[in-house]
């Protein structure tokens, strides 16, 4: 997200809308992969770290997260 948009709750609102849509479509959970510095944001929004991802994209260490709906 652009630095000028950070801290305004927009990302959290988008995640909430996505979770509502997933629930409406009878999904039981949402999974995502992110870099370590993004983990606190997703945890604040109800996601839990399940481990290190097998992704080797860009030579980075990625983490798998899940939110139960």
N, C-alpha and C positions, 0 to 999 in steps of 0.2 A: 504494500500500500504506500502511496506517496506520503512523505514525511508531513506534509501540510494537513493530511487527512487523519493521521495517527492520533490516538487519544480521544477521539470524538465518538467512539462507540459504534462506528460504522461496521467494522469487521465483526463485532459481536452480533449486531443486528442481522448481518448476512448469514452468519452461522445459525442463528435462531430460525431464520426463514427457511434455510436449507433443511434443518432438523424437522420443522413443521411439515415441509413437503415430503420428506422421507417417511415421516410417521403416517401421513395421509396415503402414502403408497405402500403401507404395511411393511416397511423396512423395520428390522429389529435393532440395527446398529449402523453407525457410519464409521468407516475406516479411512485414515489418511496417513501420508508420509511427509515428514518435515525435517528441517535441520534443527539442531539442538537449541539455537537461540530463539526459535519460535515456540518451543514446548510450553513455556509459562503462559503464553497467550491462549493456547488451546486447552491447557489444564484449567485455566480460569473459566473457560467455556464448556467444561464438563467432559473433556477428553482425558483418557488415561493412557500412559505410555505402556505398550506391551512388549517393547524390545527394540533392538537394533534391526533395521531393515536390511534385506539382502541387496537393496539397490546400491549400485556403485556409481550412480550418475555424477558426473563432474568430479569424480575422485573424492567426494565428500562422504561423511558418515551421516546416514539418514536414520530416522526413528519412526517406527510404526505406532500410531495412536488409534484408539477406538472410543467411540461414545455410544453407550447403550441407550436405546430409545424407549 
